[in-house]
Amino acid sequence: MNQLAKAAAAAQTFFVANPEHKEMKENLEKYRKMEGVKAEFFRDQEAQPHWVAYEEASKLYQVEQFPESIPSLEATVREYMTALAECQAQCEGPYEFKNYSYLEYQSHLYEAISDHYVQVLGCNQGCVNEVSTKPGQTISIDSFLPSLFNFLQYAYHKAGNYEKAVESSRTFLLFRPEDRGVRQNLAFYESKLTANRAAEILPREDMKWYIENSLLEKETLYYAMDTLGVPFNDPDSWTPTELIPQSIQQKLKAQREVEIKSATEIKTGQQAENETSVGNDWDINILKASSPLLSNLKVAMNSDQLNGSRRVLLDGVLSHEECMAIRSLTNAAADARESSRTHRSPHNPNEHLEGLTILKALKLARSGVVDRDGARLYYEASQRTRNIVENYFGAKSPLYHSFSHLMCRTALAGRQDGREDLSHQVHADNCLLDPEAIDCWREAATNTARDFSWGKFLLIQYWVSEKLSDNL
């Protein structure tokens, strides 16, 4: 039919929802090479407005165009609430219960009404996960809505709009009132205004209403869970602990302990059969069960896919919110011109390098230059990765850090044309390679010798050459 625009749009729409589909990926590549096909043909016809706005905001935020990201962030909030309201509207009306039988259902009127609205409230809460899950993904972004106000308070600060920064901070604190970092930021923003004006600025009324309504729903569902055994999976990590009945807290704790024990027993049995195996699915299950912070951990690529032994690529080590908090820490250190290194990269003259060690971050936090919670999160994230490596690879003895370094690489303007070099040359981290002897000498080189190397990539735009990825 030769309708390439429609074909490209249909393929793009399908691929966004099914990013692992190899045949559709090949079709897209084929369409791109066809004569007359334009870039604008490749559009997602089912794109959700809040994700479109969020992607635009993320691109601007990542390149530190904070004032420019504000309209897209605000649009994300509006469109998110619209999508959530539309999802929850579908929870109303007639409802058919699981295993429902008209002839066998004997509940009285009040019981029937109660059963129905417990299901409606559970559906309402489930919409949070649905609307917070990006197309093509199976796991929602934790605390997606609160994180938007965290981004906004910093963006308004960079734009010099302290009234909106105060409003965004106070709105974020409705979700997480104990967040010391945002509290410190709020105090700074208030100092830029008169005392009377700062006192007049209140959190956003629509968010206040949303939180109050959501907490009432949660309270009802937790009560139903406690008294009637109705299952409920809370989609929000910001739910106050005091809202959850003590008996439910104990059950959740016992359930997690059982999961850890079960996963450990199965892993022990597998290791008895094959003591050389490392990094299997049960290692991940044990890590996921060991802490709520690792509940989204998953293996993206294993050793076989990475063409070597004792290699792994993991996703979900940090939450989206944690990534942005650590990134903000780097920005704050750079703003104060206190980062451990701020100069051209020693590995590549075409790039600018900024680095921050844990010790330097803690010193800056102590002096008030950077947020204390951000510095602590940097340290805790480093310890989290050590624990993952130690358990995933079954280290026979405890691992210790040689060093931790938070680095940002920025391409220098005017030095990128015709580049074919790598941003960071491929090298052995733990030894000096002797190609003639086909051996690797464990001696300190340019980088500290180490047994394991671990890197976390925080919302970075990057590309990997096909040649490199095929031959790693």
FENQUICOR-V13558 format. One record per residue. N is the residue number from 1. RES is the residue in one small letter. PHI is phi as a letter, one per 30 degrees, with the letter a starting at -180 (* if undefined). OMEGA is omega in whole degrees, -180 to 180 (none if undefined). Layout:
BEGIN
n=N res=RES phi=PHI omega=OMEGA
n=N res=RES phi=PHI omega=OMEGA
END
This chain:
BEGIN
n=1 res=m phi=* omega=175
n=2 res=n phi=h omega=176
n=3 res=q phi=c omega=-172
n=4 res=l phi=d omega=-179
n=5 res=a phi=d omega=180
n=6 res=k phi=d omega=-180
n=7 res=a phi=d omega=180
n=8 res=a phi=d omega=180
n=9 res=a phi=d omega=179
n=10 res=a phi=d omega=180
n=11 res=a phi=d omega=180
n=12 res=q phi=d omega=180
n=13 res=t phi=d omega=180
n=14 res=f phi=d omega=-175
n=15 res=f phi=d omega=178
n=16 res=v phi=d omega=180
n=17 res=a phi=d omega=-178
n=18 res=n phi=b omega=-173
n=19 res=p phi=d omega=-180
n=20 res=e phi=c omega=-175
n=21 res=h phi=d omega=-174
n=22 res=k phi=d omega=-178
n=23 res=e phi=d omega=180
n=24 res=m phi=d omega=176
n=25 res=k phi=d omega=178
n=26 res=e phi=d omega=178
n=27 res=n phi=d omega=179
n=28 res=l phi=d omega=178
n=29 res=e phi=d omega=179
n=30 res=k phi=d omega=180
n=31 res=y phi=d omega=-178
n=32 res=r phi=d omega=-178
n=33 res=k phi=d omega=-178
n=34 res=m phi=d omega=179
n=35 res=e phi=d omega=178
n=36 res=g phi=j omega=180
n=37 res=v phi=d omega=-178
n=38 res=k phi=c omega=-178
n=39 res=a phi=d omega=-178
n=40 res=e phi=d omega=177
n=41 res=f phi=d omega=-173
n=42 res=f phi=d omega=-179
n=43 res=r phi=b omega=178
n=44 res=d phi=d omega=-177
n=45 res=q phi=d omega=178
n=46 res=e phi=c omega=-178
n=47 res=a phi=d omega=179
n=48 res=q phi=d omega=-173
n=49 res=p phi=e omega=-176
n=50 res=h phi=d omega=177
n=51 res=w phi=d omega=176
n=52 res=v phi=d omega=180
n=53 res=a phi=d omega=-178
n=54 res=y phi=d omega=179
n=55 res=e phi=d omega=178
n=56 res=e phi=d omega=179
n=57 res=a phi=d omega=-179
n=58 res=s phi=d omega=180
n=59 res=k phi=d omega=-180
n=60 res=l phi=d omega=-180
n=61 res=y phi=d omega=-178
n=62 res=q phi=d omega=178
n=63 res=v phi=c omega=173
n=64 res=e phi=i omega=171
n=65 res=q phi=c omega=-171
n=66 res=f phi=d omega=179
n=67 res=p phi=e omega=-179
n=68 res=e phi=d omega=-178
n=69 res=s phi=d omega=-174
n=70 res=i phi=d omega=-180
n=71 res=p phi=e omega=-180
n=72 res=s phi=d omega=177
n=73 res=l phi=d omega=178
n=74 res=e phi=d omega=178
n=75 res=a phi=d omega=178
n=76 res=t phi=d omega=179
n=77 res=v phi=d omega=-178
n=78 res=r phi=d omega=-176
n=79 res=e phi=d omega=177
n=80 res=y phi=d omega=-179
n=81 res=m phi=d omega=176
n=82 res=t phi=d omega=179
n=83 res=a phi=d omega=179
n=84 res=l phi=d omega=180
n=85 res=a phi=d omega=179
n=86 res=e phi=d omega=178
n=87 res=c phi=d omega=-177
n=88 res=q phi=d omega=177
n=89 res=a phi=d omega=179
n=90 res=q phi=d omega=178
n=91 res=c phi=d omega=-179
n=92 res=e phi=d omega=177
n=93 res=g phi=j omega=-179
n=94 res=p phi=e omega=-177
n=95 res=y phi=b omega=179
n=96 res=e phi=c omega=-177
n=97 res=f phi=d omega=175
n=98 res=k phi=d omega=179
n=99 res=n phi=h omega=-178
n=100 res=y phi=d omega=175
n=101 res=s phi=b omega=-176
n=102 res=y phi=e omega=-176
n=103 res=l phi=d omega=-176
n=104 res=e phi=c omega=-176
n=105 res=y phi=d omega=-172
n=106 res=q phi=c omega=-176
n=107 res=s phi=d omega=175
n=108 res=h phi=d omega=-175
n=109 res=l phi=e omega=-177
n=110 res=y phi=d omega=178
n=111 res=e phi=d omega=179
n=112 res=a phi=d omega=178
n=113 res=i phi=d omega=179
n=114 res=s phi=d omega=179
n=115 res=d phi=e omega=-177
n=116 res=h phi=d omega=-173
n=117 res=y phi=d omega=170
n=118 res=v phi=d omega=177
n=119 res=q phi=d omega=180
n=120 res=v phi=d omega=-180
n=121 res=l phi=d omega=177
n=122 res=g phi=d omega=177
n=123 res=c phi=d omega=178
n=124 res=n phi=e omega=180
n=125 res=q phi=d omega=178
n=126 res=g phi=d omega=179
n=127 res=c phi=d omega=178
n=128 res=v phi=e omega=178
n=129 res=n phi=d omega=-177
n=130 res=e phi=d omega=-177
n=131 res=v phi=d omega=-179
n=132 res=s phi=c omega=180
n=133 res=t phi=c omega=-179
n=134 res=k phi=d omega=178
n=135 res=p phi=e omega=-179
n=136 res=g phi=i omega=179
n=137 res=q phi=c omega=-180
n=138 res=t phi=c omega=-178
n=139 res=i phi=c omega=-179
n=140 res=s phi=d omega=175
n=141 res=i phi=d omega=-177
n=142 res=d phi=d omega=178
n=143 res=s phi=h omega=-176
n=144 res=f phi=d omega=-178
n=145 res=l phi=d omega=177
n=146 res=p phi=e omega=-177
n=147 res=s phi=d omega=179
n=148 res=l phi=d omega=179
n=149 res=f phi=d omega=173
n=150 res=n phi=d omega=177
n=151 res=f phi=d omega=-177
n=152 res=l phi=d omega=-178
n=153 res=q phi=d omega=180
n=154 res=y phi=d omega=-180
n=155 res=a phi=d omega=178
n=156 res=y phi=d omega=176
n=157 res=h phi=d omega=-180
n=158 res=k phi=d omega=178
n=159 res=a phi=d omega=180
n=160 res=g phi=i omega=179
n=161 res=n phi=c omega=-172
n=162 res=y phi=d omega=176
n=163 res=e phi=d omega=178
n=164 res=k phi=d omega=177
n=165 res=a phi=d omega=177
n=166 res=v phi=d omega=-180
n=167 res=e phi=d omega=-179
n=168 res=s phi=d omega=179
n=169 res=s phi=d omega=-179
n=170 res=r phi=d omega=176
n=171 res=t phi=d omega=178
n=172 res=f phi=d omega=-178
n=173 res=l phi=d omega=171
n=174 res=l phi=d omega=179
n=175 res=f phi=d omega=-176
n=176 res=r phi=b omega=-174
n=177 res=p phi=d omega=-178
n=178 res=e phi=c omega=-178
n=179 res=d phi=d omega=-175
n=180 res=r phi=d omega=-179
n=181 res=g phi=d omega=180
n=182 res=v phi=d omega=176
n=183 res=r phi=d omega=178
n=184 res=q phi=d omega=177
n=185 res=n phi=d omega=-180
n=186 res=l phi=e omega=179
n=187 res=a phi=d omega=179
n=188 res=f phi=d omega=-179
n=189 res=y phi=d omega=-180
n=190 res=e phi=d omega=180
n=191 res=s phi=d omega=179
n=192 res=k phi=d omega=-179
n=193 res=l phi=c omega=173
n=194 res=t phi=d omega=-177
n=195 res=a phi=e omega=-179
n=196 res=n phi=d omega=-179
n=197 res=r phi=d omega=180
n=198 res=a phi=d omega=-179
n=199 res=a phi=d omega=-178
n=200 res=e phi=d omega=-175
n=201 res=i phi=d omega=-176
n=202 res=l phi=c omega=175
n=203 res=p phi=d omega=180
n=204 res=r phi=d omega=-174
n=205 res=e phi=d omega=-179
n=206 res=d phi=d omega=178
n=207 res=m phi=d omega=177
n=208 res=k phi=d omega=178
n=209 res=w phi=d omega=-179
n=210 res=y phi=d omega=-178
n=211 res=i phi=d omega=180
n=212 res=e phi=d omega=-180
n=213 res=n phi=d omega=-180
n=214 res=s phi=d omega=-180
n=215 res=l phi=d omega=175
n=216 res=l phi=d omega=177
n=217 res=e phi=d omega=-180
n=218 res=k phi=d omega=-179
n=219 res=e phi=e omega=178
n=220 res=t phi=d omega=-177
n=221 res=l phi=d omega=177
n=222 res=y phi=d omega=177
n=223 res=y phi=d omega=178
n=224 res=a phi=d omega=178
n=225 res=m phi=d omega=-177
n=226 res=d phi=d omega=-174
n=227 res=t phi=c omega=-175
n=228 res=l phi=c omega=-180
n=229 res=g phi=i omega=179
n=230 res=v phi=d omega=-179
n=231 res=p phi=d omega=178
n=232 res=f phi=a omega=175
n=233 res=n phi=c omega=-178
n=234 res=d phi=d omega=-178
n=235 res=p phi=d omega=-172
n=236 res=d phi=c omega=176
n=237 res=s phi=d omega=-178
n=238 res=w phi=d omega=179
n=239 res=t phi=e omega=-180
n=240 res=p phi=e omega=-179
n=241 res=t phi=d omega=-177
n=242 res=e phi=d omega=177
n=243 res=l phi=d omega=-176
n=244 res=i phi=d omega=179
n=245 res=p phi=e omega=-178
n=246 res=q phi=e omega=-179
n=247 res=s phi=d omega=178
n=248 res=i phi=d omega=177
n=249 res=q phi=e omega=179
n=250 res=q phi=d omega=179
n=251 res=k phi=d omega=180
n=252 res=l phi=d omega=178
n=253 res=k phi=d omega=179
n=254 res=a phi=d omega=179
n=255 res=q phi=d omega=179
n=256 res=r phi=d omega=178
n=257 res=e phi=d omega=178
n=258 res=v phi=d omega=179
n=259 res=e phi=d omega=179
n=260 res=i phi=d omega=-179
n=261 res=k phi=d omega=-179
n=262 res=s phi=d omega=-180
n=263 res=a phi=d omega=180
n=264 res=t phi=d omega=-180
n=265 res=e phi=d omega=180
n=266 res=i phi=d omega=179
n=267 res=k phi=d omega=180
n=268 res=t phi=d omega=178
n=269 res=g phi=d omega=179
n=270 res=q phi=d omega=-180
n=271 res=q phi=d omega=177
n=272 res=a phi=d omega=179
n=273 res=e phi=d omega=-177
n=274 res=n phi=b omega=-175
n=275 res=e phi=d omega=-178
n=276 res=t phi=d omega=-177
n=277 res=s phi=d omega=176
n=278 res=v phi=b omega=171
n=279 res=g phi=i omega=177
n=280 res=n phi=c omega=-176
n=281 res=d phi=d omega=-177
n=282 res=w phi=d omega=174
n=283 res=d phi=d omega=179
n=284 res=i phi=d omega=180
n=285 res=n phi=d omega=178
n=286 res=i phi=d omega=180
n=287 res=l phi=d omega=-180
n=288 res=k phi=d omega=-179
n=289 res=a phi=d omega=-175
n=290 res=s phi=d omega=-177
n=291 res=s phi=a omega=176
n=292 res=p phi=e omega=-180
n=293 res=l phi=d omega=-178
n=294 res=l phi=c omega=-175
n=295 res=s phi=d omega=-179
n=296 res=n phi=c omega=-178
n=297 res=l phi=d omega=177
n=298 res=k phi=a omega=179
n=299 res=v phi=d omega=177
n=300 res=a phi=d omega=177
n=301 res=m phi=b omega=179
n=302 res=n phi=c omega=-176
n=303 res=s phi=d omega=-179
n=304 res=d phi=d omega=-180
n=305 res=q phi=d omega=179
n=306 res=l phi=c omega=172
n=307 res=n phi=h omega=178
n=308 res=g phi=a omega=179
n=309 res=s phi=c omega=177
n=310 res=r phi=h omega=176
n=311 res=r phi=b omega=177
n=312 res=v phi=a omega=173
n=313 res=l phi=c omega=-176
n=314 res=l phi=c omega=174
n=315 res=d phi=b omega=178
n=316 res=g phi=i omega=179
n=317 res=v phi=d omega=176
n=318 res=l phi=b omega=174
n=319 res=s phi=d omega=178
n=320 res=h phi=e omega=-179
n=321 res=e phi=d omega=180
n=322 res=e phi=d omega=178
n=323 res=c phi=e omega=-178
n=324 res=m phi=d omega=179
n=325 res=a phi=d omega=179
n=326 res=i phi=d omega=177
n=327 res=r phi=d omega=178
n=328 res=s phi=d omega=177
n=329 res=l phi=d omega=179
n=330 res=t phi=d omega=180
n=331 res=n phi=d omega=-179
n=332 res=a phi=d omega=179
n=333 res=a phi=d omega=180
n=334 res=a phi=d omega=179
n=335 res=d phi=d omega=-179
n=336 res=a phi=d omega=-178
n=337 res=r phi=h omega=-178
n=338 res=e phi=c omega=-180
n=339 res=s phi=d omega=-173
n=340 res=s phi=d omega=175
n=341 res=r phi=b omega=176
n=342 res=t phi=b omega=-178
n=343 res=h phi=a omega=177
n=344 res=r phi=d omega=-177
n=345 res=s phi=d omega=176
n=346 res=p phi=d omega=-179
n=347 res=h phi=c omega=-176
n=348 res=n phi=a omega=-178
n=349 res=p phi=d omega=-178
n=350 res=n phi=c omega=-175
n=351 res=e phi=b omega=176
n=352 res=h phi=c omega=-175
n=353 res=l phi=b omega=173
n=354 res=e phi=b omega=-177
n=355 res=g phi=b omega=-179
n=356 res=l phi=b omega=176
n=357 res=t phi=d omega=179
n=358 res=i phi=d omega=-179
n=359 res=l phi=e omega=180
n=360 res=k phi=d omega=179
n=361 res=a phi=d omega=179
n=362 res=l phi=d omega=178
n=363 res=k phi=d omega=179
n=364 res=l phi=d omega=178
n=365 res=a phi=d omega=180
n=366 res=r phi=d omega=-180
n=367 res=s phi=d omega=177
n=368 res=g phi=i omega=-179
n=369 res=v phi=d omega=178
n=370 res=v phi=b omega=-178
n=371 res=d phi=d omega=-180
n=372 res=r phi=d omega=-179
n=373 res=d phi=d omega=178
n=374 res=g phi=d omega=179
n=375 res=a phi=d omega=179
n=376 res=r phi=d omega=178
n=377 res=l phi=d omega=177
n=378 res=y phi=e omega=178
n=379 res=y phi=d omega=-178
n=380 res=e phi=d omega=177
n=381 res=a phi=d omega=177
n=382 res=s phi=d omega=178
n=383 res=q phi=d omega=179
n=384 res=r phi=d omega=179
n=385 res=t phi=d omega=177
n=386 res=r phi=d omega=180
n=387 res=n phi=d omega=180
n=388 res=i phi=d omega=-179
n=389 res=v phi=d omega=-178
n=390 res=e phi=d omega=-177
n=391 res=n phi=d omega=-177
n=392 res=y phi=d omega=-178
n=393 res=f phi=c omega=175
n=394 res=g phi=i omega=-179
n=395 res=a phi=e omega=-178
n=396 res=k phi=d omega=178
n=397 res=s phi=b omega=-178
n=398 res=p phi=e omega=176
n=399 res=l phi=c omega=179
n=400 res=y phi=b omega=-178
n=401 res=h phi=d omega=168
n=402 res=s phi=d omega=175
n=403 res=f phi=a omega=172
n=404 res=s phi=b omega=-176
n=405 res=h phi=b omega=178
n=406 res=l phi=c omega=-173
n=407 res=m phi=b omega=173
n=408 res=c phi=b omega=177
n=409 res=r phi=c omega=180
n=410 res=t phi=b omega=178
n=411 res=a phi=d omega=-180
n=412 res=l phi=d omega=179
n=413 res=a phi=d omega=177
n=414 res=g phi=i omega=-178
n=415 res=r phi=b omega=-175
n=416 res=q phi=c omega=-178
n=417 res=d phi=d omega=176
n=418 res=g phi=i omega=-179
n=419 res=r phi=d omega=174
n=420 res=e phi=b omega=-178
n=421 res=d phi=d omega=177
n=422 res=l phi=d omega=177
n=423 res=s phi=d omega=179
n=424 res=h phi=b omega=-175
n=425 res=q phi=e omega=176
n=426 res=v phi=d omega=-179
n=427 res=h phi=a omega=176
n=428 res=a phi=d omega=-177
n=429 res=d phi=d omega=-168
n=430 res=n phi=c omega=180
n=431 res=c phi=a omega=175
n=432 res=l phi=c omega=-176
n=433 res=l phi=d omega=175
n=434 res=d phi=c omega=-174
n=435 res=p phi=d omega=-179
n=436 res=e phi=d omega=180
n=437 res=a phi=d omega=-176
n=438 res=i phi=h omega=-178
n=439 res=d phi=b omega=180
n=440 res=c phi=b omega=-175
n=441 res=w phi=d omega=-177
n=442 res=r phi=d omega=178
n=443 res=e phi=b omega=179
n=444 res=a phi=d omega=178
n=445 res=a phi=c omega=178
n=446 res=t phi=d omega=177
n=447 res=n phi=c omega=180
n=448 res=t phi=d omega=178
n=449 res=a phi=d omega=-177
n=450 res=r phi=a omega=178
n=451 res=d phi=d omega=178
n=452 res=f phi=b omega=173
n=453 res=s phi=c omega=-177
n=454 res=w phi=b omega=178
n=455 res=g phi=b omega=175
n=456 res=k phi=c omega=179
n=457 res=f phi=c omega=-173
n=458 res=l phi=c omega=173
n=459 res=l phi=h omega=-176
n=460 res=i phi=c omega=172
n=461 res=q phi=d omega=-177
n=462 res=y phi=a omega=172
n=463 res=w phi=b omega=177
n=464 res=v phi=b omega=-178
n=465 res=s phi=d omega=-180
n=466 res=e phi=d omega=-180
n=467 res=k phi=d omega=-180
n=468 res=l phi=d omega=-176
n=469 res=s phi=d omega=-180
n=470 res=d phi=d omega=-172
n=471 res=n phi=c omega=179
n=472 res=l phi=d omega=none
END
